[in-house]
């Protein structure tokens, strides 16, 4: 049985009638992510220089492993789409087939390469136009899917490391314990936020909107816990993504001639997922590379290995995405996405 989804249209209408905060000038909104990007690049370069490392590791790049990495990135797109589709099918009021959703998922990712968030708007508009999926339902799925995936990935990572390499440490801290703590924090953070946000004055429209989305996500998630079949599908797709992407990260290090264990590959995958869900710069350029470099150092390895693997995963992912998107109508979607972005800006 489909879980009932609470509606927040009336509260949002009332809030819309109240004055909101003063609009932030456009130039800080646009420049701050790029300033963060520049700062992360400087920090990454400093990390490599301080460690006395260079990019000679690129000479050991294995072309065959790199091509295999591109193929695995294409498979990963399908797995990611399947995981999101399970949540969307649960929350939507309309039936959306896996094939049409895969097309929308790939094209949305493709648009996000050029226009931040344009792909998400494109998905919402097309789901509404083609299948009658309400914007509220898509927003609930859009927030719920990554949260559930993050919690499960942290939990799976903690379990795998605890069973396979319990002695694995990052900077002297037990990796399994760190991942378990991250899973707990990720699970309770929206619950705490949903409980505290009502205490904040509702004159800020974006806070009221955020409270509505969080409350909706929590309500839907708690209701879905009673659907064993749904939970099984979510866990199955998340496990498939976990195994496939962990192997992909391991292959990235193999392509550079670097030997890593299962625990390290799991940690890098979880970090990659966190970077995907918490964007700081456009595409988290620089930030992801810096994080990978720091994690490599935490494992006692070379910072440059983590930086280069991050770049390799990013590049092969873009190649696979473009190769998949163009036959599915990437150019037409890009034109539509630019039109939507222009209409929104106007």
C-alpha positions in Angstrom: 0.0 0.0 0.0 1.3 3.5 -0.9 2.2 5.6 2.1 0.2 8.7 2.5 2.2 11.9 1.9 1.4 15.0 3.9 0.7 18.2 2.0 2.1 21.6 2.9 0.5 23.8 0.2 -1.7 25.8 2.6 1.1 26.7 5.1 3.3 27.7 2.2 0.6 29.9 0.8 0.3 31.7 4.1 4.0 32.1 4.4 4.2 33.5 0.9 2.0 36.4 2.0 4.5 37.4 4.6 7.7 39.5 3.8 10.8 37.4 3.4 14.4 38.2 4.0 16.1 40.8 1.9 17.3 39.3 -1.4 21.0 38.5 -1.5 22.8 40.2 -4.4 23.4 37.9 -7.3 27.2 38.4 -7.4 27.9 36.9 -4.0 25.7 33.9 -4.8 27.6 33.3 -8.0 31.1 34.1 -6.8 31.2 32.3 -3.5 31.2 28.8 -5.0 34.0 29.8 -7.4 36.0 31.4 -4.6 35.6 28.1 -2.7 36.7 26.3 -5.8 39.9 28.4 -6.0 40.6 28.0 -2.3 40.2 24.2 -2.6 42.6 24.1 -5.6 45.2 26.1 -3.6 44.8 23.9 -0.6 45.1 20.7 -2.8 48.3 22.0 -4.4 49.7 23.0 -1.0 48.9 19.5 0.3 50.8 17.9 -2.5 53.7 20.3 -2.3 54.1 20.0 1.5 54.1 16.2 1.2 56.9 16.5 -1.3 54.9 14.6 -4.0 54.5 15.2 -7.7 52.3 14.0 -10.6 54.7 11.4 -11.9 52.1 8.8 -10.8 50.3 9.7 -14.1 53.0 7.9 -16.0 51.8 4.6 -14.5 48.2 5.1 -15.7 46.9 1.9 -17.2 44.9 2.6 -20.4 43.0 -0.7 -20.2 41.9 -0.1 -16.6 40.9 3.4 -17.6 38.6 2.2 -20.4 37.1 -0.4 -18.0 36.5 2.4 -15.6 34.5 4.3 -18.2 32.3 1.2 -18.8 31.8 0.8 -15.0 30.8 4.4 -14.8 28.1 3.7 -17.4 26.8 0.8 -15.4 26.9 3.0 -12.3 24.5 5.4 -14.0 22.0 2.6 -14.4 22.4 1.5 -10.8 22.0 5.0 -9.4 18.9 5.5 -11.6 17.4 2.2 -10.3 17.9 3.2 -6.7 16.2 6.6 -7.3 13.4 4.9 -9.3 12.4 2.7 -6.3 11.9 5.8 -4.2 10.1 7.7 -7.0 7.8 4.8 -7.7 6.9 4.7 -4.0 6.2 8.4 -3.6 4.7 9.3 -7.0 1.0 9.3 -7.7 1.6 8.0 -11.3 3.3 5.0 -12.8 6.7 5.9 -14.2 8.5 3.1 -16.0 12.2 2.3 -15.5 13.2 3.1 -19.1 11.6 6.6 -19.2 13.0 7.4 -15.8 16.5 6.2 -16.8 16.4 8.6 -19.7 15.3 11.5 -17.4 17.9 10.6 -14.8 20.8 10.6 -17.4 19.6 13.7 -19.1 19.2 15.5 -15.7 22.8 14.6 -14.8 23.9 15.8 -18.2 22.2 19.1 -17.8 23.7 19.6 -14.4 27.1 19.5 -16.0 26.3 22.8 -17.7 23.6 24.5 -15.6 23.6 23.8 -11.9 20.3 22.3 -10.7 18.8 22.7 -14.3 18.7 18.9 -14.6 16.6 18.6 -11.4 14.2 21.2 -12.7 14.1 19.4 -16.1 13.2 16.1 -14.4 10.5 17.7 -12.3 8.9 19.4 -15.3 9.1 16.3 -17.6 7.7 14.1 -14.9 4.8 16.5 -14.4 4.2 16.9 -18.2 4.6 13.2 -19.2 3.4 11.3 -16.2 1.4 13.7 -14.0 3.8 13.5 -11.1 3.2 16.4 -8.8 6.1 18.7 -7.9 5.6 18.1 -4.2 5.9 14.3 -4.8 9.1 14.7 -6.8 10.6 17.1 -4.2 9.9 14.5 -1.5 11.6 11.8 -3.6 14.5 14.2 -4.5 15.2 14.8 -0.8 14.4 11.3 0.5 16.4 9.2 -2.0 19.9 10.7 -1.2 19.2 10.8 2.5 18.3 7.1 2.6 21.2 6.2 0.3 23.7 8.1 2.5 22.5 6.4 5.7 22.6 3.0 4.1 26.0 3.6 2.5 27.5 4.6 5.8 26.0 1.6 7.6 27.0 -0.8 4.9 30.5 0.6 4.9 30.8 0.2 8.7 29.6 -3.4 8.5 31.9 -4.3 5.6 35.0 -2.8 7.2 34.2 -4.3 10.6 33.9 -7.7 9.1 36.7 -7.6 6.5 39.3 -5.2 7.9 38.4 -4.3 11.5 41.9 -2.9 12.1 41.6 -0.3 9.4 42.2 3.2 10.7 42.1 6.8 9.4 44.4 9.1 11.2 44.5 6.7 14.1 40.7 6.4 14.4 39.0 3.1 13.7 37.4 3.4 10.3 34.4 1.1 11.1 33.6 3.2 14.2 33.8 6.4 12.1 31.5 5.1 9.5 29.0 3.8 12.1 29.0 7.2 13.8 28.4 8.9 10.4 25.5 6.6 9.8 23.9 7.5 13.1 24.5 11.3 12.6 23.1 11.1 9.1 20.0 9.2 10.3 19.1 11.6 13.1 20.1 14.9 11.6 16.8 15.5 9.6 14.8 14.4 12.7 16.6 16.9 14.9 16.3 19.6 12.2 12.6 18.9 11.7 12.1 19.2 15.5 14.0 22.5 15.9 12.9 24.4 12.8 9.4 25.1 14.2 11.1 27.1 16.9 12.5 29.5 14.2 10.3 32.5 13.3 8.2 31.6 10.2 8.6 35.1 8.6 11.5 33.6 6.6 9.8 31.8 3.7 12.8 29.5 2.9 12.8 28.2 6.5 9.1 27.4 6.2 9.8 25.6 2.9 12.7 23.7 4.4 10.6 22.7 7.4 7.9 21.4 5.1 10.3 19.4 3.0 12.0 17.9 6.1 8.8 17.0 7.8 7.5 15.5 4.6 10.7 13.4 4.1 10.6 12.2 7.7 6.9 11.3 7.5 7.3 9.4 4.3 10.4 7.6 5.5 8.8 6.5 8.7 5.7 5.4 6.8 7.8 3.4 4.4 9.4 1.4 7.2 6.1 -0.5 7.4 6.5 -1.7 3.7 8.9 -4.6 3.8 8.9 -5.1 0.0 9.9 -1.4 -0.5 12.6 -1.6 2.1 14.0 -4.7 0.5 14.1 -3.0 -3.0 15.9 0.0 -1.6 18.5 -2.0 0.3 19.0 -4.3 -2.8 19.7 -1.3 -5.1 21.8 0.5 -2.6 23.9 -2.7 -2.0 24.3 -3.1 -5.8 25.5 0.5 -6.0 27.8 0.0 -3.0 29.5 -3.1 -4.5 29.8 -1.7 -8.0 31.1 1.7 -7.0 33.5 0.4 -4.4 35.0 -1.9 -7.1 35.1 1.2 -9.4 37.1 3.2 -6.9 39.4 0.2 -6.3 39.9 0.0 -10.1 40.8 3.7 -10.1 43.7 3.1 -7.8 44.7 0.0 -9.8 44.8 2.2 -13.0 47.4 4.3 -11.3 49.4 1.3 -10.1 48.5 1.9 -6.5 47.5 -1.0 -4.2 44.6 -0.3 -1.9 42.5 -2.7 0.3 38.8 -3.1 0.6 38.6 -0.7 3.6 40.3 2.1 1.7 38.0 1.6 -1.4 34.9 1.6 0.8 36.1 4.8 2.5 36.7 6.6 -0.8 33.3 5.5 -2.1 31.5 6.8 1.0 33.4 10.1 0.7 32.5 10.3 -3.0 28.8 9.9 -2.1 29.1 12.6 0.5 30.7 14.9 -2.0 27.9 14.2 -4.4 25.1 15.0 -1.9 26.7 18.0 -0.3 27.9 20.4 -3.1 30.1 23.3 -2.1 31.5 24.3 -5.5 30.0 23.6 -9.0 30.3 19.9 -9.3 32.4 20.0 -6.1 35.4 20.7 -8.3 38.5 21.0 -6.1 36.7 20.1 -2.9 36.4 16.4 -3.9 40.0 16.3 -5.0 41.1 17.9 -1.7 39.0 15.5 0.3 40.4 12.5 -1.5 43.9 13.8 -1.0 43.3 14.3 2.8 41.8 10.8 3.1 44.8 9.3 1.2 47.1 10.9 3.7 44.9 9.7 6.6 45.5 6.1 5.3 49.3 6.8 5.3 49.5 7.0 1.5 50.3 9.8 -1.0 48.0 12.8 -1.2 48.6 12.9 -5.0 47.2 9.4 -5.4 43.9 10.5 -3.9 43.8 13.7 -6.0 44.5 11.9 -9.2 42.0 9.1 -8.5 39.4 11.8 -7.8 40.1 13.5 -11.1 40.2 10.1 -12.9 36.8 9.2 -11.6 35.4 12.6 -12.4 36.7 12.5 -16.0 35.6 8.9 -16.8 32.2 9.7 -15.2 31.8 12.7 -17.5 32.8 10.6 -20.6 30.3 7.9 -19.7 27.6 10.4 -19.0 28.0 12.3 -22.3 28.2 9.0 -24.2 24.9 7.9 -22.6 23.1 11.2 -22.8 23.7 12.2 -26.4 21.7 9.2 -27.9 19.0 9.9 -25.4 18.4 13.4 -26.5 21.1 15.4 -24.6 21.3 18.3 -27.1 17.5 18.8 -27.0 17.5 18.5 -23.3 20.3 21.1 -23.0 18.2 23.6 -25.1 15.2 22.9 -22.9 17.2 23.3 -19.8 18.6 26.7 -20.9 15.1 27.8 -21.7 13.9 26.8 -18.2 16.9 28.5 -16.6 16.2 31.7 -18.6 12.6 31.6 -17.6 13.4 31.1 -13.9 16.0 33.9 -14.0 13.5 36.2 -15.6 
